[in-house]
Structure formats: structure tokens, C-alpha cells
Amino acid sequence: MSFDVGLLILRVVVGLFLVAHGAQKLFGSFGGPGLKGFTGWMASMGLTPAPIWGLMGALSELGGGVLLTVGLLSPVGPLAIIGAMLMAIGLAHWSKGFWGSKGGYEYPLLLLIVSAVLGLTGPGSYSLDALLGFTLPTLIFWAGLVIAIIVAAIGLNMHSRQTSNSKQTASSAS
């Protein structure tokens, strides 16, 4: 029982953090940029089509957080969060080093790891999956992880190309 209570607490706390973070990006809640601002940032990072990437990123955090919080369709929620955190680390945090105090990837990496563990362990007894008697096969986690990595690699490759083009343009203008 204490294991399931621990999973419940972890799911609810991490899930609600991500719901709030996704709401910032999707709706502009809590001082966030809203979908228009977030999509603009995605475009500035070289991700095209930016509206798709923006919506996908915001929904991954908000929807993944909701699914994680209530323990529904596990491991779909954790996989959505893993994908969002891979992109966050690669686009915004990696170049700043590890520590979050300097804008580094410490916090999104922690969310990624916690989501991976929750995706592997399942939501526990105190979840909608348990209440409904619903279980997805473990293969879904591994297949979803591969898909999340591929999608993140595509996005990070676009960003890398945009960064390279910007540097070439700047050096040729000098």
C-alpha cells in the first residue's frame, strides 16, 4: 500500500507541475507566453512548421501532465512528458550546462527521469487505469520511447540547421 501511495503522490505532484507548465504555453496562464508566443519561440528556434511544433510541445506538457496526474492510459502521459523534456533540454537548456540556477538542464532532466520511471512502473493502484481495469502492454512504453527520441531528434536537427545557417549568415555579413 505505501508503494502505491508513493506513486500517487509522485504522479500528482509532477503531473500538476506539468499541467501548469503546459497551461503557460497553451493558454498564457501563470504569466506564460500562450500558444502564439510559444509558437513564435519555436519558429525562432528553426522548427517548421512552428504551429505544429508549438501545439505538440504545449499539449505534451499539459496533456501528459493530466494523464500522469490521474493515472490514465499509462504510459502515454509519461511518454508525452519525456518527449517534451527531450526537446526542452536540447533547445533551451543543454548549452547552459547542468545546473538549473544557470538555466541548465537539471530540472527538465529530473522530470524526464521521473516520467520514465513512472512509465515503467505504471500508475499504481490509486489511478484511473486501476479503477477501470485498463493496462497497456509494456511494449507501448518502449515503442513510445523510440518514437519520442526520433521526434526530438528531428526537431533538434531542425534547430541545429537553423543555428548553423544563422552563424553562416552572420559571418558572411561581416
Wavefront OBJ file of the C-alpha trace (Angstrom):
o trace
v 0.000 0.000 0.000
v 2.746 2.520 0.836
v 4.306 1.943 -2.611
v 1.002 2.840 -4.291
v 0.592 5.902 -2.056
v 4.115 6.978 -3.013
v 3.303 6.582 -6.714
v 0.099 8.575 -6.248
v 1.904 11.461 -4.539
v 4.675 11.489 -7.137
v 2.214 11.323 -10.039
v 0.003 14.097 -8.695
v 2.828 16.485 -7.800
v 4.830 16.025 -11.012
v 1.684 15.862 -13.127
v 0.265 19.111 -11.752
v 3.599 20.898 -12.251
v 3.469 19.847 -15.888
v -0.190 20.768 -16.301
v 0.662 24.281 -15.086
v 3.733 24.475 -17.311
v 1.700 23.334 -20.322
v -1.072 25.826 -19.462
v 1.524 28.609 -19.598
v 2.400 27.623 -23.143
v -1.096 26.791 -24.362
v -3.270 29.434 -22.659
v -0.841 32.045 -21.313
v -1.727 31.051 -17.744
v 0.583 31.878 -14.828
v 2.417 34.548 -16.822
v 3.241 32.214 -19.717
v 3.557 33.186 -23.376
v 0.396 31.465 -24.608
v 0.305 29.410 -27.779
v 1.069 32.379 -30.046
v 4.170 33.349 -28.058
v 5.319 29.750 -27.664
v 4.831 29.095 -31.385
v 6.846 32.229 -32.141
v 9.644 30.946 -29.950
v 9.518 27.577 -31.734
v 9.790 29.403 -35.077
v 12.791 31.369 -33.778
v 14.415 28.036 -32.924
v 14.041 26.950 -36.569
v 11.252 24.420 -36.063
v 8.914 24.244 -39.033
v 6.014 24.207 -39.209
v 6.182 26.137 -35.930
v 2.413 25.952 -35.199
v 2.572 22.130 -35.204
v 5.694 22.059 -33.001
v 4.228 24.660 -30.646
v 0.930 22.848 -30.256
v 2.675 19.488 -29.887
v 5.011 20.845 -27.192
v 2.264 22.578 -25.211
v -0.113 19.605 -25.424
v 2.667 17.187 -24.474
v 3.172 19.038 -21.215
v -0.471 19.791 -20.440
v -1.975 16.526 -21.712
v 0.909 14.418 -20.426
v 0.548 16.099 -17.043
v -3.204 15.441 -16.912
v -2.783 11.768 -17.864
v 0.044 11.358 -15.357
v -1.895 13.087 -12.559
v -4.961 10.871 -12.866
v -3.049 7.731 -13.869
v -4.874 7.176 -17.149
v -3.553 5.422 -20.276
v -0.187 4.837 -18.661
v 2.492 5.104 -20.112
v 1.118 7.608 -22.680
v 1.313 10.582 -20.264
v 4.893 9.868 -19.168
v 5.922 9.406 -22.810
v 4.461 12.786 -23.779
v 6.421 14.384 -20.942
v 9.616 12.575 -21.953
v 9.274 13.938 -25.488
v 8.652 17.479 -24.236
v 11.603 17.324 -21.854
v 13.939 15.963 -24.543
v 13.055 18.981 -26.666
v 13.351 21.407 -23.745
v 16.779 20.075 -22.828
v 18.047 20.175 -26.394
v 16.549 23.523 -27.422
v 16.786 25.672 -24.321
v 18.893 24.146 -21.567
v 21.774 21.989 -22.848
v 24.019 24.882 -23.852
v 23.728 26.382 -20.360
v 25.227 23.370 -18.579
v 23.751 21.129 -15.914
v 22.668 23.402 -13.054
v 19.209 24.916 -13.139
v 20.439 28.057 -11.379
v 22.173 28.954 -14.652
v 19.266 27.895 -16.877
v 20.710 24.409 -17.353
v 19.014 21.094 -17.914
v 18.902 19.867 -14.293
v 15.124 20.311 -13.809
v 13.884 19.049 -17.203
v 16.216 16.049 -16.859
v 14.701 15.305 -13.444
v 11.192 15.483 -14.943
v 12.290 13.220 -17.801
v 13.749 10.615 -15.426
v 10.746 10.666 -13.075
v 8.428 10.293 -16.076
v 10.468 7.379 -17.407
v 10.321 5.625 -14.035
v 6.560 6.217 -13.759
v 6.111 4.990 -17.320
v 7.935 1.779 -16.447
v 6.346 1.163 -13.038
v 2.822 2.079 -14.052
v 0.457 4.382 -12.183
v -0.204 2.125 -9.189
v -3.437 1.058 -7.517
v -4.720 4.589 -6.933
v -5.244 5.508 -10.572
v -7.962 5.593 -13.198
v -6.202 2.756 -15.028
v -6.558 0.557 -11.929
v -10.146 1.673 -11.344
v -11.086 0.883 -14.938
v -9.007 -2.298 -15.075
v -7.076 -0.888 -18.017
v -3.490 -1.850 -18.789
v -1.418 -1.086 -21.865
v 1.343 -3.563 -22.715
v 4.902 -2.674 -21.637
v 5.885 -2.698 -25.298
v 3.927 0.577 -25.648
v 6.469 2.270 -23.360
v 9.475 1.079 -25.360
v 7.891 1.832 -28.743
v 6.753 5.238 -27.497
v 10.225 5.981 -26.160
v 11.743 5.246 -29.558
v 9.150 7.496 -31.219
v 9.792 10.306 -28.689
v 13.528 10.096 -29.340
v 13.034 10.148 -33.122
v 10.670 13.140 -32.990
v 13.042 15.011 -30.654
v 15.972 14.202 -32.955
v 14.048 15.627 -35.928
v 13.250 18.827 -34.022
v 16.774 19.214 -32.676
v 18.184 18.634 -36.157
v 15.980 21.456 -37.486
v 17.228 23.693 -34.677
v 20.832 22.749 -35.367
v 20.447 23.603 -39.060
v 18.845 26.946 -38.227
v 21.671 27.750 -35.799
v 24.291 26.827 -38.402
v 22.565 28.933 -41.078
v 22.353 31.906 -38.699
v 26.088 31.666 -37.932
v 26.965 31.414 -41.640
v 24.771 34.414 -42.455
v 26.329 36.452 -39.644
v 29.894 35.592 -40.684
v 29.246 36.382 -44.357
v 27.690 39.728 -43.413
v 30.863 40.735 -41.516
l 1 2 3 4 5 6 7 8 9 10 11 12 13 14 15 16 17 18 19 20 21 22 23 24 25 26 27 28 29 30 31 32 33 34 35 36 37 38 39 40 41 42 43 44 45 46 47 48 49 50 51 52 53 54 55 56 57 58 59 60 61 62 63 64 65 66 67 68 69 70 71 72 73 74 75 76 77 78 79 80 81 82 83 84 85 86 87 88 89 90 91 92 93 94 95 96 97 98 99 100 101 102 103 104 105 106 107 108 109 110 111 112 113 114 115 116 117 118 119 120 121 122 123 124 125 126 127 128 129 130 131 132 133 134 135 136 137 138 139 140 141 142 143 144 145 146 147 148 149 150 151 152 153 154 155 156 157 158 159 160 161 162 163 164 165 166 167 168 169 170 171 172 173 174
